[in-house]
Amino acid sequence: MKTFFATVLFAFGSAVALAANPIDPERLAEARALLDAMHVERQIDSVSGVMAESMAKQFAQGNSGVDPRRMQIGLEESMKVTKEQSRGPGGLLDTLAEAYAGEFTFGELRQIREFYQSPAGQRMLLASPELMRQVFPRMMEAARAAAPVVCARTKARLMAEKIAGGADMKCPVAP
């Protein structure tokens, strides 16, 4: 799933550049073939469940009054909507294909696709969901642990820039 997150971040980072440059249809077709070889849709499905479950547990730990199952259902439905939108015209899959086609040459796209179709690439794709199950809870814990620092820095900047409400901002205590 690290591949999936890197892919998503790459796509969003490249989206602005795409608007200005028309994309070669042949490269776009190869980029779509690459996404198929990477099983991006399957990765979206897999990561959605892992994220919803882990996030629900983390949020429930931080808010003793929150029912973890209720939180999980809300997050699962949020992930489902995001997944549905990703498959529609102009959604995440189109954005990813355009980003890859805009960044890599046709030959590079083909080489990347061939890697994902190789035994090593397929093994990596098969291992990714389990790796994500191991890594995501740690990522969430690290984010939770960092929240007080992030909040304090945000508060300091808001106050420095004299933005209303900055001084009143409440930050969590470090775990």
Stockholm file with secondary structure:
# STOCKHOLM 1.0

chainA/1-175         MKTFFATVLFAFGSAVALAANPIDPERLAEARALLDAMHVERQIDSVSGVMAESMAKQFAQGNSGVDPRRMQIGLEESMKVTKEQSRGPGGLLDTLAEAYAGEFTFGELRQIREFYQSPAGQRMLLASPELMRQVFPRMMEAARAAAPVVCARTKARLMAEKIAGGADMKCPVAP
#=GR chainA/1-175 SS CHHHHHHHHHHHHHHHHHHHSCCCHHHHHHHHHHHHHTTHHHHHHHHHHHHHHHHHHHHHHHCTTSCHHHHHHHHHHHHHHHHHHHHSTTSHHHHHHHHHHHHSCHHHHHHHHHHHHSHHHHHHHHHHHHHHHHHHHHHHHHHHHHHHHHHHHHHHHHHHTTCTTTTTCCCCCCC
#=GC SS_cons         CHHHHHHHHHHHHHHHHHHHSCCCHHHHHHHHHHHHHTTHHHHHHHHHHHHHHHHHHHHHHHCTTSCHHHHHHHHHHHHHHHHHHHHSTTSHHHHHHHHHHHHSCHHHHHHHHHHHHSHHHHHHHHHHHHHHHHHHHHHHHHHHHHHHHHHHHHHHHHHHTTCTTTTTCCCCCCC
//
